[in-house]
Amino acid sequence: MVSKRSTPDLDRAAELLRDLPALWEHPGVTQEQRRDLAREVFDEVRIREGKLVAVKPRPDYAPLFAYSIWKENQEDGGDRSW
């Protein structure tokens, strides 16, 4: 269960995750910075035919991804518990 005190921090982290694709595509970001970002955040990245198909976040980041998905589900009116 997420405490009310940690929710704002988790909300900011979830927002950052939603902005990750825009950061990735930003013209000022170099290939080296993209590679470093991917190595920092993900244990595994799967690409098929030049398209991203799956990612496995590092353990430190996994709760943020789970919260982001849960938050998005809540905002869409879902009632699924994780």
PyMOL Python script that loads the backbone (N, CA, C, O; Angstrom):
from pymol import cmd

cmd.read_pdbstr("""\
ATOM      1  N   MET A   1       0.838  -1.175   0.000  1.00  0.00           N
ATOM      2  CA  MET A   1       0.000   0.000   0.000  1.00  0.00           C
ATOM      3  C   MET A   1       0.882   1.236   0.000  1.00  0.00           C
ATOM      4  O   MET A   1       1.878   1.285   0.722  1.00  0.00           O
ATOM      5  N   VAL A   2       0.537   2.217  -0.785  1.00  0.00           N
ATOM      6  CA  VAL A   2       1.302   3.445  -0.910  1.00  0.00           C
ATOM      7  C   VAL A   2       0.849   4.411   0.171  1.00  0.00           C
ATOM      8  O   VAL A   2      -0.343   4.693   0.290  1.00  0.00           O
ATOM      9  N   SER A   3       1.793   4.925   0.963  1.00  0.00           N
ATOM     10  CA  SER A   3       1.426   5.895   1.989  1.00  0.00           C
ATOM     11  C   SER A   3       1.147   7.237   1.340  1.00  0.00           C
ATOM     12  O   SER A   3       1.673   7.550   0.272  1.00  0.00           O
ATOM     13  N   LYS A   4       0.306   8.030   2.005  1.00  0.00           N
ATOM     14  CA  LYS A   4      -0.031   9.350   1.475  1.00  0.00           C
ATOM     15  C   LYS A   4       1.209  10.234   1.406  1.00  0.00           C
ATOM     16  O   LYS A   4       1.321  11.076   0.514  1.00  0.00           O
ATOM     17  N   ARG A   5       2.133  10.052   2.332  1.00  0.00           N
ATOM     18  CA  ARG A   5       3.337  10.872   2.347  1.00  0.00           C
ATOM     19  C   ARG A   5       4.208  10.623   1.121  1.00  0.00           C
ATOM     20  O   ARG A   5       4.810  11.561   0.599  1.00  0.00           O
ATOM     21  N   SER A   6       4.289   9.386   0.654  1.00  0.00           N
ATOM     22  CA  SER A   6       5.151   9.069  -0.484  1.00  0.00           C
ATOM     23  C   SER A   6       4.472   9.305  -1.831  1.00  0.00           C
ATOM     24  O   SER A   6       5.144   9.302  -2.862  1.00  0.00           O
ATOM     25  N   THR A   7       3.172   9.506  -1.842  1.00  0.00           N
ATOM     26  CA  THR A   7       2.443   9.640  -3.096  1.00  0.00           C
ATOM     27  C   THR A   7       2.953  10.776  -3.975  1.00  0.00           C
ATOM     28  O   THR A   7       3.144  10.553  -5.171  1.00  0.00           O
ATOM     29  N   PRO A   8       3.189  11.997  -3.449  1.00  0.00           N
ATOM     30  CA  PRO A   8       3.692  13.055  -4.344  1.00  0.00           C
ATOM     31  C   PRO A   8       5.012  12.690  -5.012  1.00  0.00           C
ATOM     32  O   PRO A   8       5.203  12.986  -6.192  1.00  0.00           O
ATOM     33  N   ASP A   9       5.923  12.053  -4.284  1.00  0.00           N
ATOM     34  CA  ASP A   9       7.183  11.632  -4.886  1.00  0.00           C
ATOM     35  C   ASP A   9       6.944  10.584  -5.963  1.00  0.00           C
ATOM     36  O   ASP A   9       7.559  10.625  -7.029  1.00  0.00           O
ATOM     37  N   LEU A  10       6.054   9.654  -5.681  1.00  0.00           N
ATOM     38  CA  LEU A  10       5.741   8.627  -6.676  1.00  0.00           C
ATOM     39  C   LEU A  10       5.041   9.247  -7.877  1.00  0.00           C
ATOM     40  O   LEU A  10       5.267   8.828  -9.013  1.00  0.00           O
ATOM     41  N   ASP A  11       4.196  10.238  -7.636  1.00  0.00           N
ATOM     42  CA  ASP A  11       3.529  10.918  -8.750  1.00  0.00           C
ATOM     43  C   ASP A  11       4.552  11.610  -9.643  1.00  0.00           C
ATOM     44  O   ASP A  11       4.446  11.546 -10.868  1.00  0.00           O
ATOM     45  N   ARG A  12       5.538  12.268  -9.044  1.00  0.00           N
ATOM     46  CA  ARG A  12       6.580  12.930  -9.847  1.00  0.00           C
ATOM     47  C   ARG A  12       7.395  11.899 -10.625  1.00  0.00           C
ATOM     48  O   ARG A  12       7.730  12.117 -11.789  1.00  0.00           O
ATOM     49  N   ALA A  13       7.709  10.783  -9.984  1.00  0.00           N
ATOM     50  CA  ALA A  13       8.471   9.738 -10.670  1.00  0.00           C
ATOM     51  C   ALA A  13       7.659   9.146 -11.817  1.00  0.00           C
ATOM     52  O   ALA A  13       8.196   8.883 -12.893  1.00  0.00           O
ATOM     53  N   ALA A  14       6.364   8.937 -11.585  1.00  0.00           N
ATOM     54  CA  ALA A  14       5.505   8.394 -12.645  1.00  0.00           C
ATOM     55  C   ALA A  14       5.437   9.366 -13.819  1.00  0.00           C
ATOM     56  O   ALA A  14       5.446   8.949 -14.977  1.00  0.00           O
ATOM     57  N   GLU A  15       5.371  10.657 -13.520  1.00  0.00           N
ATOM     58  CA  GLU A  15       5.347  11.672 -14.572  1.00  0.00           C
ATOM     59  C   GLU A  15       6.654  11.646 -15.367  1.00  0.00           C
ATOM     60  O   GLU A  15       6.646  11.772 -16.592  1.00  0.00           O
ATOM     61  N   LEU A  16       7.764  11.483 -14.667  1.00  0.00           N
ATOM     62  CA  LEU A  16       9.062  11.395 -15.340  1.00  0.00           C
ATOM     63  C   LEU A  16       9.097  10.201 -16.287  1.00  0.00           C
ATOM     64  O   LEU A  16       9.610  10.306 -17.401  1.00  0.00           O
ATOM     65  N   LEU A  17       8.560   9.075 -15.853  1.00  0.00           N
ATOM     66  CA  LEU A  17       8.528   7.888 -16.715  1.00  0.00           C
ATOM     67  C   LEU A  17       7.688   8.143 -17.959  1.00  0.00           C
ATOM     68  O   LEU A  17       8.035   7.688 -19.048  1.00  0.00           O
ATOM     69  N   ARG A  18       6.576   8.874 -17.800  1.00  0.00           N
ATOM     70  CA  ARG A  18       5.745   9.190 -18.967  1.00  0.00           C
ATOM     71  C   ARG A  18       6.476  10.111 -19.940  1.00  0.00           C
ATOM     72  O   ARG A  18       6.230  10.071 -21.146  1.00  0.00           O
ATOM     73  N   ASP A  19       7.385  10.948 -19.407  1.00  0.00           N
ATOM     74  CA  ASP A  19       8.144  11.877 -20.242  1.00  0.00           C
ATOM     75  C   ASP A  19       9.392  11.239 -20.849  1.00  0.00           C
ATOM     76  O   ASP A  19      10.057  11.858 -21.679  1.00  0.00           O
ATOM     77  N   LEU A  20       9.714  10.025 -20.451  1.00  0.00           N
ATOM     78  CA  LEU A  20      10.924   9.366 -20.929  1.00  0.00           C
ATOM     79  C   LEU A  20      10.994   9.273 -22.454  1.00  0.00           C
ATOM     80  O   LEU A  20      12.058   9.534 -23.015  1.00  0.00           O
ATOM     81  N   PRO A  21       9.906   8.910 -23.154  1.00  0.00           N
ATOM     82  CA  PRO A  21       9.990   8.875 -24.628  1.00  0.00           C
ATOM     83  C   PRO A  21      10.322  10.239 -25.238  1.00  0.00           C
ATOM     84  O   PRO A  21      11.079  10.311 -26.206  1.00  0.00           O
ATOM     85  N   ALA A  22       9.766  11.319 -24.684  1.00  0.00           N
ATOM     86  CA  ALA A  22      10.072  12.654 -25.210  1.00  0.00           C
ATOM     87  C   ALA A  22      11.533  13.001 -24.969  1.00  0.00           C
ATOM     88  O   ALA A  22      12.191  13.584 -25.831  1.00  0.00           O
ATOM     89  N   LEU A  23      12.036  12.641 -23.795  1.00  0.00           N
ATOM     90  CA  LEU A  23      13.450  12.872 -23.507  1.00  0.00           C
ATOM     91  C   LEU A  23      14.323  12.090 -24.474  1.00  0.00           C
ATOM     92  O   LEU A  23      15.315  12.610 -24.986  1.00  0.00           O
ATOM     93  N   TRP A  24      13.958  10.855 -24.720  1.00  0.00           N
ATOM     94  CA  TRP A  24      14.715   9.982 -25.608  1.00  0.00           C
ATOM     95  C   TRP A  24      14.800  10.574 -27.015  1.00  0.00           C
ATOM     96  O   TRP A  24      15.845  10.502 -27.661  1.00  0.00           O
ATOM     97  N   GLU A  25      13.702  11.155 -27.484  1.00  0.00           N
ATOM     98  CA  GLU A  25      13.624  11.693 -28.843  1.00  0.00           C
ATOM     99  C   GLU A  25      14.115  13.136 -28.966  1.00  0.00           C
ATOM    100  O   GLU A  25      14.232  13.651 -30.077  1.00  0.00           O
ATOM    101  N   HIS A  26      14.403  13.788 -27.850  1.00  0.00           N
ATOM    102  CA  HIS A  26      14.834  15.186 -27.881  1.00  0.00           C
ATOM    103  C   HIS A  26      16.084  15.318 -28.751  1.00  0.00           C
ATOM    104  O   HIS A  26      17.020  14.532 -28.604  1.00  0.00           O
ATOM    105  N   PRO A  27      16.114  16.300 -29.652  1.00  0.00           N
ATOM    106  CA  PRO A  27      17.250  16.428 -30.567  1.00  0.00           C
ATOM    107  C   PRO A  27      18.581  16.726 -29.871  1.00  0.00           C
ATOM    108  O   PRO A  27      19.638  16.485 -30.455  1.00  0.00           O
ATOM    109  N   GLY A  28      18.555  17.237 -28.655  1.00  0.00           N
ATOM    110  CA  GLY A  28      19.797  17.544 -27.952  1.00  0.00           C
ATOM    111  C   GLY A  28      20.420  16.360 -27.230  1.00  0.00           C
ATOM    112  O   GLY A  28      21.519  16.477 -26.688  1.00  0.00           O
ATOM    113  N   VAL A  29      19.734  15.224 -27.215  1.00  0.00           N
ATOM    114  CA  VAL A  29      20.232  14.043 -26.519  1.00  0.00           C
ATOM    115  C   VAL A  29      21.076  13.211 -27.481  1.00  0.00           C
ATOM    116  O   VAL A  29      20.632  12.881 -28.581  1.00  0.00           O
ATOM    117  N   THR A  30      22.282  12.879 -27.063  1.00  0.00           N
ATOM    118  CA  THR A  30      23.194  12.106 -27.913  1.00  0.00           C
ATOM    119  C   THR A  30      22.927  10.605 -27.781  1.00  0.00           C
ATOM    120  O   THR A  30      22.270  10.164 -26.838  1.00  0.00           O
ATOM    121  N   GLN A  31      23.434   9.844 -28.717  1.00  0.00           N
ATOM    122  CA  GLN A  31      23.325   8.379 -28.655  1.00  0.00           C
ATOM    123  C   GLN A  31      23.977   7.865 -27.380  1.00  0.00           C
ATOM    124  O   GLN A  31      23.460   6.940 -26.753  1.00  0.00           O
ATOM    125  N   GLU A  32      25.086   8.442 -26.993  1.00  0.00           N
ATOM    126  CA  GLU A  32      25.788   8.014 -25.782  1.00  0.00           C
ATOM    127  C   GLU A  32      24.909   8.259 -24.545  1.00  0.00           C
ATOM    128  O   GLU A  32      24.847   7.414 -23.652  1.00  0.00           O
ATOM    129  N   GLN A  33      24.238   9.403 -24.494  1.00  0.00           N
ATOM    130  CA  GLN A  33      23.347   9.686 -23.371  1.00  0.00           C
ATOM    131  C   GLN A  33      22.163   8.720 -23.356  1.00  0.00           C
ATOM    132  O   GLN A  33      21.735   8.278 -22.290  1.00  0.00           O
ATOM    133  N   ARG A  34      21.643   8.397 -24.519  1.00  0.00           N
ATOM    134  CA  ARG A  34      20.546   7.415 -24.599  1.00  0.00           C
ATOM    135  C   ARG A  34      21.012   6.050 -24.087  1.00  0.00           C
ATOM    136  O   ARG A  34      20.316   5.396 -23.311  1.00  0.00           O
ATOM    137  N   ARG A  35      22.177   5.640 -24.525  1.00  0.00           N
ATOM    138  CA  ARG A  35      22.724   4.354 -24.091  1.00  0.00           C
ATOM    139  C   ARG A  35      22.923   4.343 -22.576  1.00  0.00           C
ATOM    140  O   ARG A  35      22.570   3.376 -21.902  1.00  0.00           O
ATOM    141  N   ASP A  36      23.494   5.430 -22.047  1.00  0.00           N
ATOM    142  CA  ASP A  36      23.726   5.513 -20.601  1.00  0.00           C
ATOM    143  C   ASP A  36      22.409   5.486 -19.822  1.00  0.00           C
ATOM    144  O   ASP A  36      22.317   4.841 -18.778  1.00  0.00           O
ATOM    145  N   LEU A  37      21.399   6.181 -20.326  1.00  0.00           N
ATOM    146  CA  LEU A  37      20.088   6.191 -19.687  1.00  0.00           C
ATOM    147  C   LEU A  37      19.492   4.788 -19.677  1.00  0.00           C
ATOM    148  O   LEU A  37      18.990   4.326 -18.652  1.00  0.00           O
ATOM    149  N   ALA A  38      19.551   4.124 -20.808  1.00  0.00           N
ATOM    150  CA  ALA A  38      19.002   2.764 -20.893  1.00  0.00           C
ATOM    151  C   ALA A  38      19.741   1.817 -19.953  1.00  0.00           C
ATOM    152  O   ALA A  38      19.113   0.975 -19.310  1.00  0.00           O
ATOM    153  N   ARG A  39      21.035   1.938 -19.866  1.00  0.00           N
ATOM    154  CA  ARG A  39      21.816   1.073 -18.962  1.00  0.00           C
ATOM    155  C   ARG A  39      21.509   1.368 -17.498  1.00  0.00           C
ATOM    156  O   ARG A  39      21.539   0.466 -16.662  1.00  0.00           O
ATOM    157  N   GLU A  40      21.218   2.606 -17.193  1.00  0.00           N
ATOM    158  CA  GLU A  40      20.902   2.992 -15.815  1.00  0.00           C
ATOM    159  C   GLU A  40      19.528   2.475 -15.387  1.00  0.00           C
ATOM    160  O   GLU A  40      19.372   2.009 -14.258  1.00  0.00           O
ATOM    161  N   VAL A  41      18.547   2.549 -16.256  1.00  0.00           N
ATOM    162  CA  VAL A  41      17.158   2.268 -15.889  1.00  0.00           C
ATOM    163  C   VAL A  41      16.749   0.818 -16.140  1.00  0.00           C
ATOM    164  O   VAL A  41      15.945   0.271 -15.385  1.00  0.00           O
ATOM    165  N   PHE A  42      17.288   0.183 -17.189  1.00  0.00           N
ATOM    166  CA  PHE A  42      16.798  -1.131 -17.603  1.00  0.00           C
ATOM    167  C   PHE A  42      17.836  -2.240 -17.461  1.00  0.00           C
ATOM    168  O   PHE A  42      19.022  -2.043 -17.724  1.00  0.00           O
ATOM    169  N   ASP A  43      17.357  -3.416 -17.037  1.00  0.00           N
ATOM    170  CA  ASP A  43      18.174  -4.627 -17.053  1.00  0.00           C
ATOM    171  C   ASP A  43      18.171  -5.234 -18.448  1.00  0.00           C
ATOM    172  O   ASP A  43      19.159  -5.814 -18.897  1.00  0.00           O
ATOM    173  N   GLU A  44      17.036  -5.085 -19.122  1.00  0.00           N
ATOM    174  CA  GLU A  44      16.883  -5.704 -20.443  1.00  0.00           C
ATOM    175  C   GLU A  44      16.014  -4.823 -21.329  1.00  0.00           C
ATOM    176  O   GLU A  44      15.013  -4.263 -20.883  1.00  0.00           O
ATOM    177  N   VAL A  45      16.411  -4.712 -22.578  1.00  0.00           N
ATOM    178  CA  VAL A  45      15.639  -3.984 -23.581  1.00  0.00           C
ATOM    179  C   VAL A  45      15.531  -4.900 -24.795  1.00  0.00           C
ATOM    180  O   VAL A  45      16.542  -5.372 -25.316  1.00  0.00           O
ATOM    181  N   ARG A  46      14.308  -5.148 -25.240  1.00  0.00           N
ATOM    182  CA  ARG A  46      14.111  -6.013 -26.415  1.00  0.00           C
ATOM    183  C   ARG A  46      13.624  -5.176 -27.591  1.00  0.00           C
ATOM    184  O   ARG A  46      12.659  -4.418 -27.495  1.00  0.00           O
ATOM    185  N   ILE A  47      14.326  -5.344 -28.697  1.00  0.00           N
ATOM    186  CA  ILE A  47      13.992  -4.634 -29.924  1.00  0.00           C
ATOM    187  C   ILE A  47      13.802  -5.667 -31.016  1.00  0.00           C
ATOM    188  O   ILE A  47      14.623  -6.568 -31.185  1.00  0.00           O
ATOM    189  N   ARG A  48      12.716  -5.530 -31.752  1.00  0.00           N
ATOM    190  CA  ARG A  48      12.431  -6.435 -32.860  1.00  0.00           C
ATOM    191  C   ARG A  48      12.147  -5.587 -34.086  1.00  0.00           C
ATOM    192  O   ARG A  48      11.294  -4.701 -34.062  1.00  0.00           O
ATOM    193  N   GLU A  49      12.871  -5.869 -35.151  1.00  0.00           N
ATOM    194  CA  GLU A  49      12.718  -5.150 -36.417  1.00  0.00           C
ATOM    195  C   GLU A  49      12.813  -3.636 -36.214  1.00  0.00           C
ATOM    196  O   GLU A  49      12.068  -2.861 -36.815  1.00  0.00           O
ATOM    197  N   GLY A  50      13.752  -3.239 -35.349  1.00  0.00           N
ATOM    198  CA  GLY A  50      14.003  -1.823 -35.121  1.00  0.00           C
ATOM    199  C   GLY A  50      13.016  -1.133 -34.199  1.00  0.00           C
ATOM    200  O   GLY A  50      13.082   0.083 -34.020  1.00  0.00           O
ATOM    201  N   LYS A  51      12.090  -1.901 -33.605  1.00  0.00           N
ATOM    202  CA  LYS A  51      11.091  -1.299 -32.719  1.00  0.00           C
ATOM    203  C   LYS A  51      11.204  -1.890 -31.317  1.00  0.00           C
ATOM    204  O   LYS A  51      11.432  -3.087 -31.141  1.00  0.00           O
ATOM    205  N   LEU A  52      11.039  -1.024 -30.335  1.00  0.00           N
ATOM    206  CA  LEU A  52      11.038  -1.448 -28.945  1.00  0.00           C
ATOM    207  C   LEU A  52       9.813  -2.310 -28.676  1.00  0.00           C
ATOM    208  O   LEU A  52       8.686  -1.890 -28.941  1.00  0.00           O
ATOM    209  N   VAL A  53      10.028  -3.514 -28.150  1.00  0.00           N
ATOM    210  CA  VAL A  53       8.888  -4.398 -27.874  1.00  0.00           C
ATOM    211  C   VAL A  53       8.746  -4.716 -26.387  1.00  0.00           C
ATOM    212  O   VAL A  53       7.657  -5.085 -25.946  1.00  0.00           O
ATOM    213  N   ALA A  54       9.815  -4.583 -25.605  1.00  0.00           N
ATOM    214  CA  ALA A  54       9.713  -4.880 -24.177  1.00  0.00           C
ATOM    215  C   ALA A  54      10.924  -4.328 -23.443  1.00  0.00           C
ATOM    216  O   ALA A  54      12.015  -4.196 -23.998  1.00  0.00           O
ATOM    217  N   VAL A  55      10.690  -4.008 -22.171  1.00  0.00           N
ATOM    218  CA  VAL A  55      11.778  -3.592 -21.296  1.00  0.00           C
ATOM    219  C   VAL A  55      11.610  -4.279 -19.950  1.00  0.00           C
ATOM    220  O   VAL A  55      10.497  -4.602 -19.536  1.00  0.00           O
ATOM    221  N   LYS A  56      12.713  -4.493 -19.284  1.00  0.00           N
ATOM    222  CA  LYS A  56      12.705  -5.014 -17.917  1.00  0.00           C
ATOM    223  C   LYS A  56      13.498  -4.017 -17.085  1.00  0.00           C
ATOM    224  O   LYS A  56      14.715  -3.913 -17.237  1.00  0.00           O
ATOM    225  N   PRO A  57      12.809  -3.271 -16.195  1.00  0.00           N
ATOM    226  CA  PRO A  57      13.520  -2.275 -15.413  1.00  0.00           C
ATOM    227  C   PRO A  57      14.447  -2.917 -14.382  1.00  0.00           C
ATOM    228  O   PRO A  57      14.222  -4.045 -13.943  1.00  0.00           O
ATOM    229  N   ARG A  58      15.475  -2.193 -14.010  1.00  0.00           N
ATOM    230  CA  ARG A  58      16.351  -2.628 -12.919  1.00  0.00           C
ATOM    231  C   ARG A  58      15.508  -2.674 -11.647  1.00  0.00           C
ATOM    232  O   ARG A  58      14.518  -1.951 -11.535  1.00  0.00           O
ATOM    233  N   PRO A  59      15.893  -3.520 -10.687  1.00  0.00           N
ATOM    234  CA  PRO A  59      15.095  -3.661  -9.457  1.00  0.00           C
ATOM    235  C   PRO A  59      14.808  -2.340  -8.733  1.00  0.00           C
ATOM    236  O   PRO A  59      13.718  -2.169  -8.188  1.00  0.00           O
ATOM    237  N   ASP A  60      15.758  -1.410  -8.717  1.00  0.00           N
ATOM    238  CA  ASP A  60      15.531  -0.124  -8.046  1.00  0.00           C
ATOM    239  C   ASP A  60      14.437   0.695  -8.721  1.00  0.00           C
ATOM    240  O   ASP A  60      13.779   1.504  -8.068  1.00  0.00           O
ATOM    241  N   TYR A  61      14.238   0.496 -10.015  1.00  0.00           N
ATOM    242  CA  TYR A  61      13.256   1.270 -10.763  1.00  0.00           C
ATOM    243  C   TYR A  61      11.926   0.538 -10.943  1.00  0.00           C
ATOM    244  O   TYR A  61      10.924   1.161 -11.294  1.00  0.00           O
ATOM    245  N   ALA A  62      11.903  -0.753 -10.713  1.00  0.00           N
ATOM    246  CA  ALA A  62      10.696  -1.554 -10.936  1.00  0.00           C
ATOM    247  C   ALA A  62       9.477  -1.024 -10.183  1.00  0.00           C
ATOM    248  O   ALA A  62       8.394  -0.973 -10.765  1.00  0.00           O
ATOM    249  N   PRO A  63       9.607  -0.623  -8.898  1.00  0.00           N
ATOM    250  CA  PRO A  63       8.417  -0.095  -8.213  1.00  0.00           C
ATOM    251  C   PRO A  63       7.864   1.169  -8.876  1.00  0.00           C
ATOM    252  O   PRO A  63       6.653   1.391  -8.864  1.00  0.00           O
ATOM    253  N   LEU A  64       8.719   1.979  -9.442  1.00  0.00           N
ATOM    254  CA  LEU A  64       8.247   3.192 -10.109  1.00  0.00           C
ATOM    255  C   LEU A  64       7.441   2.854 -11.355  1.00  0.00           C
ATOM    256  O   LEU A  64       6.422   3.487 -11.632  1.00  0.00           O
ATOM    257  N   PHE A  65       7.902   1.849 -12.113  1.00  0.00           N
ATOM    258  CA  PHE A  65       7.146   1.425 -13.286  1.00  0.00           C
ATOM    259  C   PHE A  65       5.802   0.832 -12.869  1.00  0.00           C
ATOM    260  O   PHE A  65       4.777   1.106 -13.493  1.00  0.00           O
ATOM    261  N   ALA A  66       5.811   0.018 -11.810  1.00  0.00           N
ATOM    262  CA  ALA A  66       4.560  -0.579 -11.335  1.00  0.00           C
ATOM    263  C   ALA A  66       3.598   0.502 -10.876  1.00  0.00           C
ATOM    264  O   ALA A  66       2.407   0.441 -11.184  1.00  0.00           O
ATOM    265  N   TYR A  67       4.094   1.491 -10.142  1.00  0.00           N
ATOM    266  CA  TYR A  67       3.234   2.577  -9.679  1.00  0.00           C
ATOM    267  C   TYR A  67       2.701   3.382 -10.860  1.00  0.00           C
ATOM    268  O   TYR A  67       1.531   3.763 -10.875  1.00  0.00           O
ATOM    269  N   SER A  68       3.545   3.639 -11.837  1.00  0.00           N
ATOM    270  CA  SER A  68       3.133   4.403 -13.005  1.00  0.00           C
ATOM    271  C   SER A  68       1.990   3.699 -13.736  1.00  0.00           C
ATOM    272  O   SER A  68       1.024   4.342 -14.147  1.00  0.00           O
ATOM    273  N   ILE A  69       2.100   2.398 -13.896  1.00  0.00           N
ATOM    274  CA  ILE A  69       1.051   1.620 -14.563  1.00  0.00           C
ATOM    275  C   ILE A  69      -0.218   1.627 -13.716  1.00  0.00           C
ATOM    276  O   ILE A  69      -1.318   1.791 -14.245  1.00  0.00           O
ATOM    277  N   TRP A  70      -0.069   1.448 -12.390  1.00  0.00           N
ATOM    278  CA  TRP A  70      -1.220   1.469 -11.495  1.00  0.00           C
ATOM    279  C   TRP A  70      -1.916   2.827 -11.553  1.00  0.00           C
ATOM    280  O   TRP A  70      -3.141   2.896 -11.649  1.00  0.00           O
ATOM    281  N   LYS A  71      -1.135   3.908 -11.495  1.00  0.00           N
ATOM    282  CA  LYS A  71      -1.680   5.270 -11.507  1.00  0.00           C
ATOM    283  C   LYS A  71      -2.436   5.527 -12.817  1.00  0.00           C
ATOM    284  O   LYS A  71      -3.528   6.093 -12.812  1.00  0.00           O
ATOM    285  N   GLU A  72      -1.848   5.110 -13.922  1.00  0.00           N
ATOM    286  CA  GLU A  72      -2.503   5.285 -15.220  1.00  0.00           C
ATOM    287  C   GLU A  72      -3.818   4.516 -15.257  1.00  0.00           C
ATOM    288  O   GLU A  72      -4.814   5.014 -15.781  1.00  0.00           O
ATOM    289  N   ASN A  73      -3.825   3.312 -14.706  1.00  0.00           N
ATOM    290  CA  ASN A  73      -5.045   2.507 -14.653  1.00  0.00           C
ATOM    291  C   ASN A  73      -6.117   3.213 -13.818  1.00  0.00           C
ATOM    292  O   ASN A  73      -7.289   3.213 -14.194  1.00  0.00           O
ATOM    293  N   GLN A  74      -5.728   3.812 -12.692  1.00  0.00           N
ATOM    294  CA  GLN A  74      -6.670   4.531 -11.839  1.00  0.00           C
ATOM    295  C   GLN A  74      -7.242   5.752 -12.566  1.00  0.00           C
ATOM    296  O   GLN A  74      -8.437   6.033 -12.480  1.00  0.00           O
ATOM    297  N   GLU A  75      -6.378   6.468 -13.277  1.00  0.00           N
ATOM    298  CA  GLU A  75      -6.825   7.657 -13.998  1.00  0.00           C
ATOM    299  C   GLU A  75      -7.765   7.301 -15.138  1.00  0.00           C
ATOM    300  O   GLU A  75      -8.612   8.105 -15.526  1.00  0.00           O
ATOM    301  N   ASP A  76      -7.615   6.099 -15.673  1.00  0.00           N
ATOM    302  CA  ASP A  76      -8.502   5.633 -16.759  1.00  0.00           C
ATOM    303  C   ASP A  76      -9.794   5.047 -16.222  1.00  0.00           C
ATOM    304  O   ASP A  76     -10.625   4.559 -16.987  1.00  0.00           O
ATOM    305  N   GLY A  77      -9.966   5.096 -14.889  1.00  0.00           N
ATOM    306  CA  GLY A  77     -11.202   4.587 -14.282  1.00  0.00           C
ATOM    307  C   GLY A  77     -11.177   3.111 -13.977  1.00  0.00           C
ATOM    308  O   GLY A  77     -12.210   2.529 -13.647  1.00  0.00           O
ATOM    309  N   GLY A  78     -10.004   2.488 -14.084  1.00  0.00           N
ATOM    310  CA  GLY A  78      -9.910   1.058 -13.797  1.00  0.00           C
ATOM    311  C   GLY A  78      -9.987   0.795 -12.321  1.00  0.00           C
ATOM    312  O   GLY A  78      -9.702   1.674 -11.508  1.00  0.00           O
ATOM    313  N   ASP A  79     -10.372  -0.418 -11.968  1.00  0.00           N
ATOM    314  CA  ASP A  79     -10.467  -0.779 -10.562  1.00  0.00           C
ATOM    315  C   ASP A  79      -9.600  -1.992 -10.238  1.00  0.00           C
ATOM    316  O   ASP A  79      -9.798  -2.653  -9.219  1.00  0.00           O
ATOM    317  N   ARG A  80      -8.657  -2.273 -11.096  1.00  0.00           N
ATOM    318  CA  ARG A  80      -7.785  -3.424 -10.916  1.00  0.00           C
ATOM    319  C   ARG A  80      -6.793  -3.157  -9.789  1.00  0.00           C
ATOM    320  O   ARG A  80      -6.179  -2.091  -9.749  1.00  0.00           O
ATOM    321  N   SER A  81      -6.630  -4.093  -8.887  1.00  0.00           N
ATOM    322  CA  SER A  81      -5.627  -4.001  -7.828  1.00  0.00           C
ATOM    323  C   SER A  81      -4.387  -4.762  -8.272  1.00  0.00           C
ATOM    324  O   SER A  81      -4.474  -5.762  -8.985  1.00  0.00           O
ATOM    325  N   TRP A  82      -3.248  -4.275  -7.843  1.00  0.00           N
ATOM    326  CA  TRP A  82      -1.999  -4.959  -8.195  1.00  0.00           C
ATOM    327  C   TRP A  82      -1.463  -5.595  -6.989  1.00  0.00           C
ATOM    328  O   TRP A  82      -0.411  -6.231  -7.042  1.00  0.00           O
TER     329      TRP A  82
END
""", "prot")
cmd.dss("prot")
cmd.show_as("cartoon", "prot")
cmd.util.cbc("prot")
cmd.orient("prot")
